[in-house]
Amino acid sequence: MNDQPSYSKHQATIVALVTHLALTKWKSRTPSRMANSLGLEDQEVRLVLEKFKDLFRKSKRHDPNNNEPYYTLQAKYAIRSYQDPGFQETQEIASQPLDMKDTDIILQHIKDAVDREHKSKHQDSANRTNLKTAWIGAAAIIVAAVIVALIAYISTLP
């Protein structure tokens, strides 16, 4: 069974979270705050944040009020770690939005992943159709061979 998360199934939530985290004034946010801010289902937000680790970084730090972990974009975290090597995640502090070029790269990655999933789904369907056709063809050949053998046998009878 494929345990890979589906970009196409969660595309709307992924795009909403990416754009929110890219453009928010906060360096990181909790799932419930993001769900509330964006008007999204809390469970869907949590699932997307947990499953798409290539996009979202889970902090070791938790909100002291509700014990929820903080999340940010992997790219935003990498940039701030690069810009400030001594950075410590000790409090929720303001941050600059992610550059639009970087945001566009992330959104393009999401679009490409959705396209790959659609192509893969169509290819799987085509492969199943081709396999069925091959089996039907093989069965037809066997039936034809049996009929030819029976005709040959019957023609040798007195």
N, C-alpha and C positions, 0 to 999 in steps of 0.2 A: 504494500500500500504506500502511496506517495504521501509523505508527511510535509512536503513542501507547501508553504502557504501560497494561496492564489491571489495574485495581483488583480486579476480581472474581477474576482468576486468582491474584493474589498477596495476597489479603485477609488470610489468617491471618498471614503473615509481616509485612505492614504493621502490623497491629494489635499484634503482639508487639513489634516494634521501636519503635513509637510509645509504647506503654505503658512499655516498658523505659527508653527515653530520657527520657520525661516524669517517671518516678519514681526513676530512678537517682540516686545521690549524686554522680555524676560529671557535669561539664559537657559532656563529649564522650567518645566511645569509638571504638575501632577495630572494623572489621567482624569480624575473627577473635575478638576478645574477646566481642562481642555474640553471635556464633553459638555460641561455647562456653558462655556464660552461659545462653542460652536453649534450647540443645539443637537448634539449627537448622542446616541445611546451609549451609556457608560460601558456596558459589556463589550460592544463593538470596538470602542476606543482602546480598551485594555487588551483585547485580543490582537488588534493591529500593532499596538506598541510592543507587545511581547513576541509576536511572530516575525515581524519584519526587522530583524536585527541589523540588516544591511543599511537601513534608513534611520532607525531610532536607537539611541543610546540610553540605557537604564543606569541611573546613578546609584551608587552605593548608599547615598544619603537619602533619608526619608523625611517627609514633612512631619514635624513634631506634633501637629494637631490631629492628624488622622493616620499617621504611619504609612502613607503612600509613598512609593518611590518617585523621584523626579525623573523626567525624560527630556531629552533634547535631540536634535538631529546629529547624526554621526559627523556630518560635515561641519556643523557649527561648533561642535566640541573640538574637533581636530584643529580648526582654525584658531580658536581661542587658546588652545594648549600651545600652538605654535607661536602665537603672538605674545603670550605671557607664560613662559616655561615654569614660572613659580606659582601658577594658578592652583588654587585649592578650592574644591567645592565645599564651602562651609556655610553658605547662605544664598538665598535667592536674591540676586542683584541684577540690576538693569544691564542690558546688552545691546549692541548695535544689531540691526537686522542683517541677515545674510545677504551678500551681494546678489543682485538679480541674475548675473551670469551663473553663479553657483546654484541658485535656486532653479534656473532653467535646466541645468545639467541634471539635477535630481529629478525634475519633472519629466525630462526626456528619458531617463532611466526607467521610470515607472511606465511610461508609454511603450517603450521598447519591450519591457517585461510582459505587459498586457498583450502586445502584438505577438510575441513569441508563444504565449499560452494559447492564443486563438489559432495560430498556425499549427501548433502541436496537436491541438484538439481536432482540427480538420484533417491533419495527416493521419492521426490515429483512426479516424472514421474511414478515410480512404483505404488504409491498410486492412481494416476489418472487412470492407467491401471486397477488396482484391483477394483476400484469403477465402472468403465465402465463394467467390467466383471460381477460384482455383479448385476448391473442394467439389463444387458442382460439376466442373469440367472433368475432374478425375473420376467422379462417380459415373458421369455419362460415358466416359471411355471404357470403364469396367463393364457397364451394362451393355454397351455396343459389342465388346469383345465376347461377352457371354452369349449374346444373341448370334453372333457370327459362328461361335463354336457350336451352338445348338443347331443352327442351320446346316453346318458342315456335318455334324453327327447324323442329323435326320436324313441328309442326302445320301449317306452311306448305308442306310437301312434298306433291306430288300422290299 
